[in-house]
Amino acid sequence: MKYPNFSTLRLTRDLETDEIEFDEPALMAAADAMGETITGPDDVGRVLHQWYTAHRAAGGAPDPVAEDLFWEAVEEHDSPHHYDLPVEPPLPGDIRAMRLQYGLTQPQAAALAGVAVQTWKNYEAPIMLERNRRPITAVWGLFLLSIGQHPRYSVTTK
């Protein structure tokens, strides 16, 4: 099976936020070549892994970001906390709906998440707007803990 050249992915990682960036059309082309469908972050990871594995097996050069991601996944799997993956934040409309469901104003939600009010507003901004921002998983996890909706943890009082 012939995949697109892995370098077309232009895989990078922001050292400050740890966010991974890549060329989405290149990833979709690789997914199509593999007969895979991408519907979420787990699918992205699976396709990246399969593509990179095939790339290396064909003699392709190592990619530092892909190598880091691979070894982090191995370490995480071998850890006693391997099930403890971050909770991915939902889409802006769902963030707003959750805030409203719990009767919170934007300033209250921002305080619970530990971010500025404008930052929270940007989380709720429609995706097509330039100011839209996605919460990092730590911020989203803190917010879920604060409202008692984290899927794995809960806050206990002393």
N, C-alpha and C positions, 0 to 999 in steps of 0.2 A: 504494500500500500504506500502510495507517495503522498507525503504531507508537504505543506508549504515550508520553506526554509524557516527554522526557528528564530533566526535573527529578525525576521519581518515582524515578530511580536513586539520588539522594542520594550522588553520587560525591564521595569525600573522599580526602585523602592525608595520612598522618601525617608531619609534617615531621622527626621524629626517626628513624623507622624506614624511611620512604619507602614504607610499605605502603599499598596502595590498598584502600579499603573502599567497599562499595556495598550497595544493597538487592537481595539475591539474587532474591526473587520478581519484582521489576521487571525484572531482567535476563532471567530465564527467560521472562517474558511477551513481552518484545521478541524474544527468540530464536524463540519460538513464532510470533509475527507474521511473522517473516522466513522461517520454515520451516527454521530452523537448529537443530542439536543441540549442546549444550555438554557436552564430555567432559573438557576440560582447560584450562589457562591460555591456550593459543593460541586456542582457540575463544572464550574470554571476550574476549580482545583483538580478535578479528575481529568479534564481535557488537557490542562497544562502538564500534568504528570505524564499522561500517555504520550503526548506530543514530544515532551523533552526526553523521555525514555527512548522513543523511536529515533529522535535526533542523535542522541549519544550512541545508540546501537549502530547507527549508520556512519559513525566516525565523526559526527559533528563536534565542534568545539564546545568546551564547558561554558555555561552561562553562570556568572557569579550569583545572580539573584535566584535563578532556578535551583542552583546547588544549595543556597541558604534555605530556601523554602523546603526542599527535600529533607535536609538534615534536621530542620526544625520539626517537621512532621514525624520523622523517626524518633527524635527525642521525646516529643509529646506522646507518641504511642507507647513508648517504653516507660513513661512516667506513671506513677500511681494515680496521677490526675489526668490521664489522657482523655477522659470523657468530659473534662472541664473546659470546653471550648467557649469563647466569648459569644454572647448573644448578639446576633446581627440586628442593627436597627431596621425598622420597617420603612416604607415609603412615607413621604411627607404627609399625605392625607391621613394615613393610619396613625402617625405621630400625633397629629392634631386631634383625631377622633379619640385616641386614648387619653390625651390630656383632658378633653371635654368630658369623657366618660367618668373621670375621677373628680370632676368639678374644679379643675385647676385653671387659674389664669396663666398667661404666658410668663409673667414674672415669678409666679409660684413654681411653675414647672422648671424654669431656669434655675431657681434657687435650689430645688431638690437635686437637679443634675449637676450643679456646681459650675454653671456657665453664665455668661452675660445674657441679659434679656434679648439683645439683638441677635446673638448667636442662636438662641432658641427660636426666634422668629425665622431665622434663615433655615433652620431644620424643617419648619413647617411650610416654607415657600415652595411653590410648585417647581418640579424638576426642571422645567424649561426656562425658569428664570435664572439669570446669571448669579444672583446672590444665594441660590439654594446651596445648602451644605448638608452633608450627612454626618450625624453624630459618630464619633469614634466609639468603638464597642465599650470602652471603659465608662464613658459618659452615659451611654444608653443603659449599661448594666447598673450604674448607680441610680439612675432614674427609676428603673424597674424595682430595684431594692427599696427605694424610698416609698413607692406606692404599693409595696407588697406583692408585686407581680413577677419577680424574677423566677425563672423556671427551675432553678436549682438551689437558690439560697434565700434566706430570710433574715431579717434583722431581729436580734433579740435585745431586750433591755436588761440593764444591770439591776 
